Amino acid sequence: MRVYASIREAVHAVASTGRLSMKQLAPELDWSPSELSMRTTLGGDRMRMFPLDDGRLVKMMKAQDDYSPLATLANDCGFELRAKERDVTKMVADAKASVSEAVKKFQQLILELDAPKGKGR
């Protein structure tokens, strides 16, 4: 993910340099390749606005696996974008800690049950 000088530049970069060609990406967005080109060009007479509110931007970012427009917008607003924590290593460590705690409680219970009950038996 990269931060660009403008959302338009970020949209252009994602559309034109992603894993899908613009010809492959256009149908994903329900546009012709020429419509996608006009909506992502950086300037000229044929330039059209890329809609940011109809779901196409999200579709494009997912299809290209590039969230640079989102990072650019976050940066412009004074935020830093980072992915949600989906670290499997952390999830495993948390699960191990929970299991260890349960084992300790179980061992303590066994010790309490095995302890002599007193002299009067």
N, C-alpha and C positions, 0 to 999 in steps of 0.2 A: 504494500500500500504506500502510495506516495501522496504528498501534499502538493497541490498545484497553486498557481497564482490566482486562478478563478475556477468556479464550478464548470464553466464552459470548457476550459482547457482540460480539466479532469475527465469530463464526459467524452470529449474528443479522443483523449488518450486511451481510455478504456474501450471505446468502440473500435478504434483503428489499430490498436496493438495488442488486443487480447488474444486468448487462445482460439476464439472463433474469428473467422474473417467477417468483414462487414456483410458479405453476401450470405454467410451462414447465420449471422446474428439477426439480420433484418426480419426474417420470418418469426423468430422468437418474440419479436416486439410488435408483430402484426403490421409491419411496414415493408415496403419495397426497398431494395438496396439504395435506390436513388433518394427515397424519402429519408432513410437513415443518414445518408451522406449529407443531405441538406440540413438535417437537424443536429448534426455533430460537427459540421465544418466550422472553422474558426473565423470565417469572414466571407465577404463577397455578396453579390446581388441575390443569390439564391438561398442565402442563409435563413433558416427558420429556427424558432426557439425549440429547445428540447423540453417537453413537459416534465416537471419535477413532481407532479401531484397525481399522476394517473397510474402509477405502478410500473411504468416502463423502465424507470431508472433502476428500481430494485431488481426487475427481471434482468436488465442488462448487467448489473453488477454481479448477480448470481451466475448468469450464463458465462461471464468472463472470469469469474472468481477474482474480481478486483474491486475493492471498495474505496478506491481513491477519491471519488466524488464525496463520499461520506466523510472521509478523513479531512478533505479540503474544507467542507462545510463546518465540521467540528473545529478545525483550526481557525477559520474565519471568525467563529463565535467565541474563541478563547478556551476551547476544550481540547483535551488530548483523547484520541480514540484508541481503545484497546479492545481486543476480543474478549468475550466472556471466558471465564476460567473453565476450561474443559480438560484440565490437565489430569490424565488418567493416573499418573504417578501420585498426585495429591489425593485423588479419590481413593486409591489403594491404601495410601498411608493413613488416611482418616478411617477407613474400614478396619485396618489392622489395629489402630489405636482403640477403636470401639470393641473389637474382639478381645484384645488384651485386657481391657477394663472388665469385661464380662468374665473372662477366665479368672482374674484376680478375685472378683466377688464370689465366684463359684468355689475357688480354693479356700477362701476364708470361711464360707459356709460349711464345707467339708471338715475343716479343722474344728469349727465350733460343734459340729455334730459328733465328731470322734473324741472330743475332750471328755475326760472322766466326769461323771455327773456328781461326784461327791462321795464321802466316806459312808454314808448311811444306806447304801444299797443292799 
